[in-house]
């Protein structure tokens, strides 16, 4: 869990565009981030298993 100061700093526009830190809007995690959903892999999996993400189904083959 990141500190509040890290979350606030990530929301602030950076001096250079390569310094953008994308964080999960739910938990604040920055690793394993999926841009399309704005979530980290852990939160994505939790919400997908509960059926809260429209258009996402668990695959099996």
N, CA, C and O atoms as a CHARMM CRD file, in Angstrom:
* protein
*
  244
    1    1 UNK  N      0.84300  -1.17600   0.00000 PROA 1      0.00000
    2    1 UNK  CA     0.00000   0.00000   0.00000 PROA 1      0.00000
    3    1 UNK  C      0.88900   1.24000   0.00000 PROA 1      0.00000
    4    1 UNK  O      1.71600   1.39900   0.89800 PROA 1      0.00000
    5    2 UNK  N      0.73900   2.10700  -0.97200 PROA 2      0.00000
    6    2 UNK  CA     1.57400   3.30600  -1.02900 PROA 2      0.00000
    7    2 UNK  C      1.13400   4.35800  -0.01900 PROA 2      0.00000
    8    2 UNK  O     -0.00900   4.38000   0.43700 PROA 2      0.00000
    9    3 UNK  N      2.08200   5.22400   0.31200 PROA 3      0.00000
   10    3 UNK  CA     1.76800   6.32600   1.21700 PROA 3      0.00000
   11    3 UNK  C      0.89000   7.33700   0.48200 PROA 3      0.00000
   12    3 UNK  O      0.87900   7.38200  -0.74900 PROA 3      0.00000
   13    4 UNK  N      0.15300   8.14700   1.24500 PROA 4      0.00000
   14    4 UNK  CA    -0.69800   9.15800   0.62500 PROA 4      0.00000
   15    4 UNK  C      0.11200  10.13100  -0.21000 PROA 4      0.00000
   16    4 UNK  O     -0.34900  10.60000  -1.25100 PROA 4      0.00000
   17    5 UNK  N      1.31600  10.43500   0.24400 PROA 5      0.00000
   18    5 UNK  CA     2.15200  11.38500  -0.49100 PROA 5      0.00000
   19    5 UNK  C      2.54000  10.83200  -1.86300 PROA 5      0.00000
   20    5 UNK  O      2.66500  11.59600  -2.82100 PROA 5      0.00000
   21    6 UNK  N      2.73100   9.52200  -1.97000 PROA 6      0.00000
   22    6 UNK  CA     3.07400   8.90700  -3.25700 PROA 6      0.00000
   23    6 UNK  C      1.88000   8.95200  -4.21600 PROA 6      0.00000
   24    6 UNK  O      2.05400   9.16600  -5.41600 PROA 6      0.00000
   25    7 UNK  N      0.68400   8.75400  -3.69300 PROA 7      0.00000
   26    7 UNK  CA    -0.51400   8.80000  -4.53100 PROA 7      0.00000
   27    7 UNK  C     -0.75500  10.22100  -5.02900 PROA 7      0.00000
   28    7 UNK  O     -1.09500  10.42400  -6.19500 PROA 7      0.00000
   29    8 UNK  N     -0.58000  11.21000  -4.14400 PROA 8      0.00000
   30    8 UNK  CA    -0.76500  12.61400  -4.52100 PROA 8      0.00000
   31    8 UNK  C      0.26700  13.03000  -5.56100 PROA 8      0.00000
   32    8 UNK  O     -0.05900  13.73700  -6.51400 PROA 8      0.00000
   33    9 UNK  N      1.51000  12.59200  -5.38100 PROA 9      0.00000
   34    9 UNK  CA     2.57200  12.92300  -6.33300 PROA 9      0.00000
   35    9 UNK  C      2.30800  12.31500  -7.70900 PROA 9      0.00000
   36    9 UNK  O      2.63000  12.92300  -8.73000 PROA 9      0.00000
   37   10 UNK  N      1.72100  11.11200  -7.73900 PROA 10     0.00000
   38   10 UNK  CA     1.42000  10.45200  -9.00800 PROA 10     0.00000
   39   10 UNK  C      0.31300  11.17900  -9.76900 PROA 10     0.00000
   40   10 UNK  O      0.29700  11.16200 -10.99900 PROA 10     0.00000
   41   11 UNK  N     -0.61100  11.81800  -9.05100 PROA 11     0.00000
   42   11 UNK  CA    -1.71200  12.54000  -9.69400 PROA 11     0.00000
   43   11 UNK  C     -1.27100  13.88600 -10.25400 PROA 11     0.00000
   44   11 UNK  O     -1.89600  14.41500 -11.17300 PROA 11     0.00000
   45   12 UNK  N     -0.19400  14.43900  -9.70000 PROA 12     0.00000
   46   12 UNK  CA     0.31000  15.73400 -10.14500 PROA 12     0.00000
   47   12 UNK  C      0.94700  15.60800 -11.52800 PROA 12     0.00000
   48   12 UNK  O      1.62400  14.61500 -11.79500 PROA 12     0.00000
   49   13 UNK  N      0.75000  16.58400 -12.41400 PROA 13     0.00000
   50   13 UNK  CA     1.38900  16.48600 -13.73900 PROA 13     0.00000
   51   13 UNK  C      2.91500  16.56800 -13.61500 PROA 13     0.00000
   52   13 UNK  O      3.43200  17.46900 -12.95500 PROA 13     0.00000
   53   14 UNK  N      3.63600  15.63500 -14.24400 PROA 14     0.00000
   54   14 UNK  CA     5.09800  15.61300 -14.11200 PROA 14     0.00000
   55   14 UNK  C      5.78700  16.67900 -14.96400 PROA 14     0.00000
   56   14 UNK  O      5.20500  17.23200 -15.89700 PROA 14     0.00000
   57   15 UNK  N      7.03200  16.94300 -14.61600 PROA 15     0.00000
   58   15 UNK  CA     7.84100  17.90900 -15.36000 PROA 15     0.00000
   59   15 UNK  C      8.10900  17.39600 -16.77000 PROA 15     0.00000
   60   15 UNK  O      8.08800  18.16400 -17.73200 PROA 15     0.00000
   61   16 UNK  N      8.36000  16.10100 -16.88600 PROA 16     0.00000
   62   16 UNK  CA     8.59800  15.45300 -18.17300 PROA 16     0.00000
   63   16 UNK  C      7.60100  14.31200 -18.33100 PROA 16     0.00000
   64   16 UNK  O      7.28100  13.63100 -17.35600 PROA 16     0.00000
   65   17 UNK  N      7.10700  14.09500 -19.54800 PROA 17     0.00000
   66   17 UNK  CA     6.04400  13.10200 -19.73100 PROA 17     0.00000
   67   17 UNK  C      6.50000  11.66900 -19.47700 PROA 17     0.00000
   68   17 UNK  O      5.66200  10.79200 -19.26700 PROA 17     0.00000
   69   18 UNK  N      7.80300  11.40900 -19.49200 PROA 18     0.00000
   70   18 UNK  CA     8.29000  10.05500 -19.21900 PROA 18     0.00000
   71   18 UNK  C      8.25600   9.71100 -17.73400 PROA 18     0.00000
   72   18 UNK  O      8.46800   8.55900 -17.35500 PROA 18     0.00000
   73   19 UNK  N      7.99300  10.69600 -16.90500 PROA 19     0.00000
   74   19 UNK  CA     7.94900  10.46300 -15.45600 PROA 19     0.00000
   75   19 UNK  C      6.55000  10.11100 -14.95200 PROA 19     0.00000
   76   19 UNK  O      6.33700  10.02600 -13.74200 PROA 19     0.00000
   77   20 UNK  N      5.59800   9.90800 -15.85700 PROA 20     0.00000
   78   20 UNK  CA     4.23500   9.57400 -15.44900 PROA 20     0.00000
   79   20 UNK  C      4.24000   8.24900 -14.70400 PROA 20     0.00000
   80   20 UNK  O      4.82200   7.26700 -15.16300 PROA 20     0.00000
   81   21 UNK  N      3.58100   8.23400 -13.54100 PROA 21     0.00000
   82   21 UNK  CA     3.42800   7.00300 -12.77200 PROA 21     0.00000
   83   21 UNK  C      1.94600   6.67800 -12.75300 PROA 21     0.00000
   84   21 UNK  O      1.14900   7.40500 -12.15900 PROA 21     0.00000
   85   22 UNK  N      1.58500   5.59600 -13.39600 PROA 22     0.00000
   86   22 UNK  CA     0.18200   5.18700 -13.42600 PROA 22     0.00000
   87   22 UNK  C     -0.06500   4.25700 -12.25400 PROA 22     0.00000
   88   22 UNK  O      0.68900   3.31100 -12.02500 PROA 22     0.00000
   89   23 UNK  N     -1.13000   4.53500 -11.51400 PROA 23     0.00000
   90   23 UNK  CA    -1.45500   3.74000 -10.33400 PROA 23     0.00000
   91   23 UNK  C     -2.88700   3.24200 -10.42000 PROA 23     0.00000
   92   23 UNK  O     -3.75100   3.86600 -11.03700 PROA 23     0.00000
   93   24 UNK  N     -3.11000   2.11400  -9.79100 PROA 24     0.00000
   94   24 UNK  CA    -4.44400   1.54400  -9.68300 PROA 24     0.00000
   95   24 UNK  C     -5.31100   2.52300  -8.89500 PROA 24     0.00000
   96   24 UNK  O     -4.91500   2.97700  -7.82200 PROA 24     0.00000
   97   25 UNK  N     -6.49200   2.84900  -9.42100 PROA 25     0.00000
   98   25 UNK  CA    -7.32800   3.82200  -8.72100 PROA 25     0.00000
   99   25 UNK  C     -7.95800   3.22900  -7.47100 PROA 25     0.00000
  100   25 UNK  O     -8.43200   3.96500  -6.60600 PROA 25     0.00000
  101   26 UNK  N     -7.96900   1.90300  -7.36700 PROA 26     0.00000
  102   26 UNK  CA    -8.60100   1.24200  -6.23300 PROA 26     0.00000
  103   26 UNK  C     -7.65400   1.08900  -5.04300 PROA 26     0.00000
  104   26 UNK  O     -8.01600   1.41300  -3.91200 PROA 26     0.00000
  105   27 UNK  N     -6.43100   0.59100  -5.30400 PROA 27     0.00000
  106   27 UNK  CA    -5.51700   0.31300  -4.19200 PROA 27     0.00000
  107   27 UNK  C     -4.23500   1.15300  -4.24400 PROA 27     0.00000
  108   27 UNK  O     -3.53400   1.25700  -3.23700 PROA 27     0.00000
  109   28 UNK  N     -3.91700   1.75000  -5.39200 PROA 28     0.00000
  110   28 UNK  CA    -2.73000   2.59600  -5.50300 PROA 28     0.00000
  111   28 UNK  C     -1.48300   1.87800  -5.96900 PROA 28     0.00000
  112   28 UNK  O     -0.41700   2.48800  -6.05100 PROA 28     0.00000
  113   29 UNK  N     -1.59100   0.59700  -6.27600 PROA 29     0.00000
  114   29 UNK  CA    -0.43500  -0.18300  -6.72200 PROA 29     0.00000
  115   29 UNK  C      0.02000   0.30100  -8.10200 PROA 29     0.00000
  116   29 UNK  O     -0.81000   0.62100  -8.95200 PROA 29     0.00000
  117   30 UNK  N      1.32800   0.35300  -8.32200 PROA 30     0.00000
  118   30 UNK  CA     1.82400   0.82400  -9.61800 PROA 30     0.00000
  119   30 UNK  C      2.35200  -0.29600 -10.50200 PROA 30     0.00000
  120   30 UNK  O      2.47800  -0.10800 -11.71200 PROA 30     0.00000
  121   31 UNK  N      2.66200  -1.44400  -9.93900 PROA 31     0.00000
  122   31 UNK  CA     3.15800  -2.55100 -10.75200 PROA 31     0.00000
  123   31 UNK  C      1.99000  -3.42500 -11.18700 PROA 31     0.00000
  124   31 UNK  O      1.00600  -3.56000 -10.46000 PROA 31     0.00000
  125   32 UNK  N      2.09700  -4.01000 -12.35800 PROA 32     0.00000
  126   32 UNK  CA     1.03700  -4.87000 -12.87000 PROA 32     0.00000
  127   32 UNK  C     -0.19900  -4.07100 -13.23800 PROA 32     0.00000
  128   32 UNK  O     -1.32100  -4.54900 -13.06900 PROA 32     0.00000
  129   33 UNK  N     -0.00400  -2.85200 -13.74300 PROA 33     0.00000
  130   33 UNK  CA    -1.10000  -1.94500 -14.06100 PROA 33     0.00000
  131   33 UNK  C     -1.61600  -2.19900 -15.47100 PROA 33     0.00000
  132   33 UNK  O     -0.82600  -2.37000 -16.40000 PROA 33     0.00000
  133   34 UNK  N     -2.93400  -2.22500 -15.63500 PROA 34     0.00000
  134   34 UNK  CA    -3.55600  -2.39300 -16.95300 PROA 34     0.00000
  135   34 UNK  C     -4.19500  -1.06900 -17.34000 PROA 34     0.00000
  136   34 UNK  O     -5.15200  -0.62400 -16.70700 PROA 34     0.00000
  137   35 UNK  N     -3.65800  -0.43700 -18.39400 PROA 35     0.00000
  138   35 UNK  CA    -4.13600   0.87600 -18.80000 PROA 35     0.00000
  139   35 UNK  C     -5.60100   0.88200 -19.19900 PROA 35     0.00000
  140   35 UNK  O     -6.33900   1.81200 -18.87600 PROA 35     0.00000
  141   36 UNK  N     -6.01100  -0.15200 -19.89500 PROA 36     0.00000
  142   36 UNK  CA    -7.37800  -0.20400 -20.41800 PROA 36     0.00000
  143   36 UNK  C     -8.42600  -0.11800 -19.30200 PROA 36     0.00000
  144   36 UNK  O     -9.50400   0.44100 -19.49900 PROA 36     0.00000
  145   37 UNK  N     -8.10600  -0.66800 -18.14600 PROA 37     0.00000
  146   37 UNK  CA    -9.06200  -0.70800 -17.05400 PROA 37     0.00000
  147   37 UNK  C     -8.70200   0.24000 -15.91400 PROA 37     0.00000
  148   37 UNK  O     -9.55700   0.55900 -15.08900 PROA 37     0.00000
  149   38 UNK  N     -7.45900   0.69200 -15.85500 PROA 38     0.00000
  150   38 UNK  CA    -7.03500   1.57700 -14.76900 PROA 38     0.00000
  151   38 UNK  C     -6.86700   0.84900 -13.45600 PROA 38     0.00000
  152   38 UNK  O     -6.94400   1.45100 -12.38500 PROA 38     0.00000
  153   39 UNK  N     -6.63300  -0.47200 -13.54600 PROA 39     0.00000
  154   39 UNK  CA    -6.52500  -1.31600 -12.36400 PROA 39     0.00000
  155   39 UNK  C     -5.22900  -2.09800 -12.37900 PROA 39     0.00000
  156   39 UNK  O     -4.63500  -2.31300 -13.43600 PROA 39     0.00000
  157   40 UNK  N     -4.79400  -2.52300 -11.20500 PROA 40     0.00000
  158   40 UNK  CA    -3.66700  -3.44800 -11.13100 PROA 40     0.00000
  159   40 UNK  C     -4.21000  -4.85200 -11.38300 PROA 40     0.00000
  160   40 UNK  O     -5.42400  -5.05600 -11.38600 PROA 40     0.00000
  161   41 UNK  N     -3.34200  -5.79500 -11.58900 PROA 41     0.00000
  162   41 UNK  CA    -3.75300  -7.15900 -11.93400 PROA 41     0.00000
  163   41 UNK  C     -4.56200  -7.82000 -10.82400 PROA 41     0.00000
  164   41 UNK  O     -5.44700  -8.63100 -11.09800 PROA 41     0.00000
  165   42 UNK  N     -4.26200  -7.47800  -9.57500 PROA 42     0.00000
  166   42 UNK  CA    -4.93800  -8.09300  -8.43500 PROA 42     0.00000
  167   42 UNK  C     -6.38100  -7.59300  -8.33700 PROA 42     0.00000
  168   42 UNK  O     -7.31300  -8.38500  -8.19800 PROA 42     0.00000
  169   43 UNK  N     -6.55200  -6.27500  -8.41200 PROA 43     0.00000
  170   43 UNK  CA    -7.90400  -5.70800  -8.35300 PROA 43     0.00000
  171   43 UNK  C     -8.70500  -6.12000  -9.57800 PROA 43     0.00000
  172   43 UNK  O     -9.90500  -6.37400  -9.47600 PROA 43     0.00000
  173   44 UNK  N     -8.05400  -6.19000 -10.74000 PROA 44     0.00000
  174   44 UNK  CA    -8.73400  -6.63200 -11.95800 PROA 44     0.00000
  175   44 UNK  C     -9.29700  -8.03400 -11.77400 PROA 44     0.00000
  176   44 UNK  O    -10.44500  -8.30000 -12.12800 PROA 44     0.00000
  177   45 UNK  N     -8.50200  -8.90800 -11.23100 PROA 45     0.00000
  178   45 UNK  CA    -8.93700 -10.29300 -11.04900 PROA 45     0.00000
  179   45 UNK  C    -10.10200 -10.39300 -10.05600 PROA 45     0.00000
  180   45 UNK  O    -11.06200 -11.13000 -10.28300 PROA 45     0.00000
  181   46 UNK  N    -10.00400  -9.63700  -8.95200 PROA 46     0.00000
  182   46 UNK  CA   -11.07300  -9.64500  -7.95700 PROA 46     0.00000
  183   46 UNK  C    -12.39700  -9.18600  -8.57000 PROA 46     0.00000
  184   46 UNK  O    -13.42800  -9.83500  -8.39700 PROA 46     0.00000
  185   47 UNK  N    -12.35600  -8.05600  -9.29000 PROA 47     0.00000
  186   47 UNK  CA   -13.57900  -7.50800  -9.88100 PROA 47     0.00000
  187   47 UNK  C    -14.10800  -8.38700 -11.00800 PROA 47     0.00000
  188   47 UNK  O    -15.32000  -8.52900 -11.16500 PROA 47     0.00000
  189   48 UNK  N    -13.20600  -8.97800 -11.79400 PROA 48     0.00000
  190   48 UNK  CA   -13.63400  -9.84800 -12.89200 PROA 48     0.00000
  191   48 UNK  C    -14.29700 -11.11200 -12.35100 PROA 48     0.00000
  192   48 UNK  O    -15.29800 -11.56600 -12.90600 PROA 48     0.00000
  193   49 UNK  N    -13.76200 -11.67900 -11.29000 PROA 49     0.00000
  194   49 UNK  CA   -14.35200 -12.88600 -10.70200 PROA 49     0.00000
  195   49 UNK  C    -15.72400 -12.60300 -10.08500 PROA 49     0.00000
  196   49 UNK  O    -16.58500 -13.48300 -10.06000 PROA 49     0.00000
  197   50 UNK  N    -15.92800 -11.39800  -9.59500 PROA 50     0.00000
  198   50 UNK  CA   -17.23100 -11.02600  -9.03200 PROA 50     0.00000
  199   50 UNK  C    -18.23200 -10.64400 -10.12200 PROA 50     0.00000
  200   50 UNK  O    -19.42800 -10.51200  -9.86300 PROA 50     0.00000
  201   51 UNK  N    -17.71900 -10.46500 -11.36000 PROA 51     0.00000
  202   51 UNK  CA   -18.58800 -10.10200 -12.47200 PROA 51     0.00000
  203   51 UNK  C    -18.90200  -8.61600 -12.51900 PROA 51     0.00000
  204   51 UNK  O    -19.92700  -8.22400 -13.07600 PROA 51     0.00000
  205   52 UNK  N    -18.04600  -7.78400 -11.94900 PROA 52     0.00000
  206   52 UNK  CA   -18.27900  -6.34300 -11.90500 PROA 52     0.00000
  207   52 UNK  C    -17.67600  -5.58400 -13.08200 PROA 52     0.00000
  208   52 UNK  O    -17.92000  -4.38700 -13.23100 PROA 52     0.00000
  209   53 UNK  N    -16.89000  -6.26300 -13.92000 PROA 53     0.00000
  210   53 UNK  CA   -16.32200  -5.63200 -15.10600 PROA 53     0.00000
  211   53 UNK  C    -17.12500  -6.09200 -16.32400 PROA 53     0.00000
  212   53 UNK  O    -17.10100  -7.27600 -16.66200 PROA 53     0.00000
  213   54 UNK  N    -17.83100  -5.18000 -16.98300 PROA 54     0.00000
  214   54 UNK  CA   -18.64900  -5.58900 -18.12300 PROA 54     0.00000
  215   54 UNK  C    -17.78000  -6.06000 -19.29300 PROA 54     0.00000
  216   54 UNK  O    -16.77000  -5.43800 -19.62200 PROA 54     0.00000
  217   55 UNK  N    -18.18500  -7.15200 -19.90300 PROA 55     0.00000
  218   55 UNK  CA   -17.49200  -7.67100 -21.07400 PROA 55     0.00000
  219   55 UNK  C    -16.32000  -8.59100 -20.74800 PROA 55     0.00000
  220   55 UNK  O    -15.65500  -9.07200 -21.66600 PROA 55     0.00000
  221   56 UNK  N    -16.05300  -8.84500 -19.49900 PROA 56     0.00000
  222   56 UNK  CA   -14.94600  -9.70300 -19.09500 PROA 56     0.00000
  223   56 UNK  C    -15.49800 -11.02200 -18.57400 PROA 56     0.00000
  224   56 UNK  O    -16.34600 -11.05500 -17.68100 PROA 56     0.00000
  225   57 UNK  N    -14.99400 -12.11500 -19.15700 PROA 57     0.00000
  226   57 UNK  CA   -15.39200 -13.44700 -18.69200 PROA 57     0.00000
  227   57 UNK  C    -14.14600 -14.24500 -18.42700 PROA 57     0.00000
  228   57 UNK  O    -13.10600 -14.02200 -19.04600 PROA 57     0.00000
  229   58 UNK  N    -14.25000 -15.17100 -17.51100 PROA 58     0.00000
  230   58 UNK  CA   -13.13200 -16.06100 -17.23000 PROA 58     0.00000
  231   58 UNK  C    -13.02500 -17.05900 -18.37000 PROA 58     0.00000
  232   58 UNK  O    -14.00800 -17.69700 -18.74800 PROA 58     0.00000
  233   59 UNK  N    -11.82800 -17.18600 -18.91100 PROA 59     0.00000
  234   59 UNK  CA   -11.64800 -18.08800 -20.04000 PROA 59     0.00000
  235   59 UNK  C    -11.15100 -19.46300 -19.57300 PROA 59     0.00000
  236   59 UNK  O    -10.46500 -19.58300 -18.55900 PROA 59     0.00000
  237   60 UNK  N    -11.50900 -20.46600 -20.32300 PROA 60     0.00000
  238   60 UNK  CA   -10.99700 -21.81200 -20.07900 PROA 60     0.00000
  239   60 UNK  C    -10.95100 -22.53900 -21.40200 PROA 60     0.00000
  240   60 UNK  O    -11.88000 -22.43100 -22.20200 PROA 60     0.00000
  241   61 UNK  N     -9.89000 -23.27500 -21.64400 PROA 61     0.00000
  242   61 UNK  CA    -9.76200 -24.01100 -22.89300 PROA 61     0.00000
  243   61 UNK  C     -9.02900 -25.29900 -22.68400 PROA 61     0.00000
  244   61 UNK  O     -8.82700 -26.05500 -23.63400 PROA 61     0.00000
